[in-house]
Structures are given as C-alpha cells and as structure tokens.
C-alpha cells in the first residue's frame, strides 16, 4: 500500500476538498488526483464521487476512514517505538479523559494506580468529549474514559455506572438546606449552564422544562462549579465529576426529576501496556463506586 496515498485519502476526508488536502502534502492537484486514483485501482473500490470540483465520500470511504486513521497512527508511532526500544524506556500508560470527570474520577484513580504500580509511567490527556472521537480513531490511547455513549461506533465500553444529577449551589446559598429542588424553586436563581454542544446540556434541554435562560454558559463543568462556588448561581452536577478541591464550598441537592448520566471506559487492543490498562480500569471501577 502506498502510504502517501493513504495519508492523502485521510486529508481529503478531513479537509473536504482535494485542493486543501494536496496543499497539506505539498502536492499539485493533478498529482494528488493520481494518488487517489491509484489507491482506488489497487483495491478496486470507489472512494469518492465527483461533483464538479468537490469530492463526495462514498460509503466505502466512510467505512475505510477509521481503518486508515488506525494504520497511519501505527506507522507514525514507529519512530517513538524504536526510540524506546533503543533506550529501554518503559512505554507510558496513555490515558485519555473527558474533561468532565478528569478531576473528580481520573486523577484520584491515577494516584491510586501510582501507589500500586510506582514504576509504571502515565501520560494523561484531558479533552472535551467532542474531541475524543478523533483520538480514539487514531488509536493514540491505552485507556479512554468518558460519558456514554462513546463518540465512535463499534466500541464495546466497560461500564462504570450511572450517576444521578443534582443541583449544585454555594454552601451558604438560601436554598442550600432544601431537601430537594425543582424548576419553580430556581426561577429567580441565575443558571450556570454548560454550552449546548455538550451531552449533558442536551440531556437537560430535552428532559427538563421550566428552567431559566442561562445567565452564564461555559464549555467545561469545572468552570461551572467554580462560578457556583462564588455564589453566582446554580448548575447541574454529580458526585463523580465534582472536583474534590471544590466540594467543600458546594452542596449537591437532589433534583425532583430523576436524571442520570452513564460513564464507561474502553481499552485499546494489543498495546505494550495492556496489563496496566486493565488494572487501571479496575481502579476506575472502585473509585467510581466509592463516589456514588
């Protein structure tokens, strides 16, 4: 297989046009077009339909795209693999975490993992859930932790469990002593909401009516928790995602409507740190149960 043609295919899928893909590879459009044609001829498959100057990905191209990303990720990792072999450096356990549960779940799990496996290095990357898909398809991880469902199909996650959403308020808020809260109780309280690109915000918008229009919108839950702790309003939270450093200044009050969000993790197949990845998964399960 021609690696340049494979990379060009991925760039076309990402950029949407042959011109931009060719520019990324410092190729002329005619040379790039020949590369794509050779790839299609080699495997006797039509990857793109032509619509004037645009390339329209076929179903075969959509199906091949994750596989192409995986192949290129392995090829791109070869220099680091050989360098580690030369230096006899232990491969780090690569953990990718959704931002929402990094502080409340993943970091405490890493601390426990370090106690049990002090000689095993760890590399943690924290990103928004909407950015996890590409990282998973590139297979640049050993363990990925996120809310369910995962943003990539054909994955079988290990479930951690479900958490019940509650209302987070500053500990000295007038409503902080209530046994439960509903929309009518919060009509005059500023709403600190996650932006509408997040799974949690979409869940709340679909299932809850009567909430005030958000006064503040943020992209990550930790920012919402900090604003709440400063007395700027309320937000939805759960015991698993709550940052331990912020918990003392915030109370979580049951919401009158049952709302849950599920979490899980996936382990990459056949990596050098496979044993440690599964061990970390068991620690995640234990930490998750302790926080419920």
N, C-alpha and C positions, 0 to 999 in steps of 0.2 A: 504494500500500500504506500502511496505517495503521501508523506507526512505533510508537505506543503499544501497539497490539495485538500487534505483533511482539515488542516487549520483554516484554509480559505473557506471551506464549507461552514465551519463554526462561525467565522467572522460574518459571513453573509447572513446566517441565521440571527446573529446578534445585531448587526447594523441595518438589515432590511434591504440594502442595495448592494449591487456588485461594485459600484464605484467606491463606496466608503470602505468596503472590505478589501478591495485592491489597494487602496491608499494605505491601509494599515500594514499591508505586506510589501509595500513599495513595488507593486506590480502595475503594469499597464492594464487597462480594462480588457484588451484583447487577450493578453497573456493569462489573466485571471479567468476569463471565459473558457480558454482552452483547458486550464487546470480542472475546472468543474466538469467539463465535457469528458475528460479522461477518467475522472472519478466515476461518473455515471456509466461510462462504457465498461470500465473494469468490472463493475458489479451488476451491469445490465439492469439499471434502475433509473427511473426519472426522479430526480431530487427537486427540481424546480420547474414550474411552468413559466412561460414568458408572456408578460403583458406589457407591450411596448417597452419601456425602459425598466420596468420593475420585474423582480423575480418573485414568484409566488411559491412558497414551500409546499410540497406535496405531503400527503400522509406518510409516505415513506421517509421523507426528510424529517418530519416531526418525530417519528419513531427512532430514527437514527441519531438525532441530535444528542440525547443523553449519553448514548454509547460513544459517540465521537468525543464528547467532553471527557468521559472517563478515560479513553485511550490517550488523549493528549495530556491529561493530568498525570498519568503514569509515566509518559515519556518525559514531561517537564520535570518530574521528580527524580529522574535518573541521576543527574549531577549531584544532588544532595545525598542520594543513597550511596553513591560511590565514595563521596567525601566522608560520610560517616563510617563507611567500611574501612577506609584508609586510616582514619583517626580512632577507630574502635569506639566511637561515640554512641551511647545508647539513644535510640530514637525516642523523642518525647511522645507522651500520650497527648494527641491533639483533640482538645475538647472544644466544641462549638456550642455556644449557648444563646438562646433567645434572650434579649435584653431583660425581659420581664422577670425572669427567675434567676438571673445571674447572682445578685447579691443575697437573695433570700435562701436559695437552694444550692446552686452550683458551687459557689465559693466555700460555704461550710463543708460541702462534700469533698472538695479538693483538700481542705485542711485535714479531714479525716483520712483521706487517701494518702496524704503525705505521712501521717502517723503510721499507717500500715505498710507503706512502700516508700520509705525515705530515700531510696536510691533511684527511684524512677522519676525522671523529669516530666514536667507537664507544660503544655502550651495551650493557653485559653484564649479564644477569640469570642467576643461578645458582639452580637449584631441584631438588628431588627428582624423580626420573623420574615418580612417580605424579602429580605436579602439572603435567607437561609437556602432557598431553592438552588441558586447557582452554586453555592458552596457544596451542597450535597451532590449535585450532578457532576461537579468537578472531582468529587471524592477526596477532597482535601480535609479530611477529618477522620478521627477514630471513633469518637462518640459525639452525637448531636442531641441536644436537649431542647425541647420546645413544647408549646401548646399543641394539642392535636386538633385537626388532622395536620400532618406534615405537609409542607407546600410542594412536595414531589410525590407523584403517584408511584405505585409498585414498591412501596416500602412497607415492611411489617414492623411497626414500632413495638417496643416493650412498654406496656402501660405502667405509669407510676400511680395514677389515681386521679380523682376529681376533687377540686376544691370548691367550696361554696362562697360566692361573692357576698361581701358585706359592705357596709358604708363606713368609710374612714373619715374621722373627724379629729380635730385637735383635742387633746385630753381635757382642756378647760372650756370647750365649747358648751353652750347652754343645753344642747341636745345630747351631750356625751353620756349622760346617765340613763338614757332611754333604753328600754328592753328590746325594742325593735323600731324600725323606721320605714316609712313609705313615701311615695311622691308628695302627698299633701304636707307631710312634715317638713319637706325640704324645698317647698316652693319659693321661699324667701332666702335660701342659702345659696351663695354662689357655687356653681357646678364646675369643678376642675375635671375636665374630660380628656381622655386620650383622643387623638385625632381619628378621623373616620376611615383611615387606611388600616387600622388595627382590627384584629379579630374580636377583641373584647368590646371595642366600641360598636362594631356591627352587631354583636350579640345583644348588647344593651339596647341599641336603637330598635332592633327587631322585636324584642320581648318586653320592653318597658315603655309605658306611656305616662305622660304627666310630668316628666322631668323638666326642669327649667332649661332654657337655652344655655349652652356652656358659656361661662364667663371667661374661662381660661382653657386653652387646648394645648396639649403637649404630646410629643411623639413617644415618650417613654414613661413607664409608670413611676419610676423613681423620682422624676421631676414632679409628677402629680403629688406623690407622698410628701415631698418637701414643701410644696405650696400649702398643702393641708396642714402640715405641722406648724406652719407660720400663721395659721388661723385664717387662710384666705378662702376657705370653703370646704366642700366635701368631694370625695371621689369614691369609686368602687375599688375594692381591694380584697385580698385574700391572705390567709395566714402563711401560705407558702412563698408568695412573691414579696412579702413585706421585708424590707431591709432591716436586719436586726438593730442597726445603729439608729433607726428612726422609730422603732417600735415603742420606745418609752414615752414618746411625745404624742402618740396617736392611739385612739381607741377604735376598735372594729365592732360595729353594731350590726346585729342581724337585719337583713333586708326582708321585708314582709313577703316578697316573692322569691321562690327557690330558683336561683341562677347558679349554674355550675360551669366550670371550665376544666377540661381534661388536659393532662400533661403526660408526656412519654419521652422515650429516647430511642435512638437507633445506633447500632454498632456497625461500622464498616466491615466488610468481609475480607478475611485473609490479609491482615496487616501485621507488621512486626510487633505491634503492641496489643495483639488480640486478647491475650490473657489479662492484661491490665485494663483493657476497655470493659470487659465483662465484670471484672472486680469493681471498677468504678460504678458500673450500672447497679450492682448490688448495694453499694454505699448510697447511691441516689435514692433507691427504694427505701432504705432505712431512714434517711434524712427526711424524705417526703412524709412518711408515716408519723414521724415524731412531730411534724409541724401541723398536722391536722387537728 
